Amino acid sequence: MSWSKISDAVIRRLPLYLRVLDESSADQVELISSQELGYRIGVGSALVRKDLAWFGEFGKQGVGYEVDFLRHELRKILNLDQELNIALVGVGSLGVALGRYHLKRFAEDEEFNLRLVALFDNDPRKIGTSVEGVQVYDLTRLTELVPSLNIKMAIITVPAENAQIVAEQLVKSGIKGILNFAPTKIVVPEDVHVSSADLTLEMQRLAYYLPE
């Protein structure tokens, strides 16, 4: 399900709302107000109501939102009501760490349905090995295995100089969602969505706030 006119800023807030709802459900909270929901992610209640109104009428004035119902609806909106297969390209230290974290989360949280099913690399020493039971494939098999393994999203953890080439291979294979950990910008077609996590830039930004 998708709404093409909705801004990416709204979509980025939906998983934050979902996290609060997950925590509230775990605490057996049945109702939550837009004020409380907004407070816990750092936005105003009016913005919460506006964001959710794009997708339907979920709350009742003076009552708030039913936590479990809104959780269910947000999972559907985010396509998280089905298991989604993902791949990781670049089995270096960062890639292995992310892969292990992801697999641990998948094993321990029955509602976490983003399943890591394949790893890719071009290092002959790594091809054919595995990380926590997930096989490392030759990068040349990407276009073959993405459709056969029904992979929908991919994580890039390769060096900056290789990231654009890998992104193009992923796009050619049919991937529409990419999480990029390489410290560089990648260019993709408009119908492919990229989210970047540049650890170096974030650390440099934080350094500004340190006392001299």
Long-range contacts (C-beta under 8 A, 24 or more apart in sequence): 1-76, 1-77, 1-79, 3-54, 3-55, 6-54, 8-193, 10-51, 10-54, 13-41, 13-43, 13-47, 13-51, 14-51, 14-74, 14-77, 14-78, 15-78, 16-41, 17-41, 17-48, 17-51, 17-52, 17-70, 17-74, 18-71, 18-74, 18-75, 18-78, 18-80, 21-67, 21-70, 21-71, 21-74, 22-71, 22-111, 24-67, 25-67, 25-68, 25-71, 29-67, 30-66, 30-67, 30-68, 31-63, 31-64, 31-65, 31-66, 31-67, 32-64, 32-65, 32-67, 32-70, 33-64, 33-65, 34-59, 34-64, 34-65, 36-64, 37-65, 75-111, 80-113, 80-114, 82-113, 83-113, 83-115, 84-113, 84-114, 84-115, 84-152, 84-153, 85-115, 85-117, 85-118, 85-149, 85-150, 85-151, 85-152, 86-114, 86-115, 86-116, 86-117, 86-151, 86-152, 86-153, 86-154, 86-155, 87-116, 87-117, 87-118, 87-119, 87-120, 87-142, 87-145, 87-146, 87-149, 87-151, 87-153, 87-154, 87-155, 87-175, 88-116, 88-118, 88-119, 88-120, 88-154, 88-155, 88-157, 89-119, 89-120, 89-121, 89-139, 89-142, 89-154, 89-155, 89-156, 89-157, 89-158, 89-166, 89-170, 90-120, 90-121, 90-156, 90-157, 90-158, 90-159, 90-162, 90-166, 90-182, 91-119, 91-120, 91-121, 91-123, 91-126, 91-131, 91-136, 91-157, 92-157, 92-158, 94-157, 94-181, 95-119, 95-121, 95-155, 95-157, 96-131, 98-155, 98-157, 98-181, 99-131, 99-132, 99-134, 100-131, 100-132, 103-131, 103-132, 103-133, 103-134, 104-132, 114-153, 117-149, 117-151, 118-145, 118-149, 118-151, 139-166, 139-169, 142-169, 142-170, 142-173, 143-169, 143-172, 143-173, 146-170, 146-173, 146-174, 146-175, 147-173, 147-174, 151-175, 152-176, 152-177, 153-177, 153-178, 153-179, 154-178, 154-179, 155-179, 155-181, 156-180, 156-181, 156-182, 156-186, 157-181, 157-182, 158-182, 160-184, 167-194
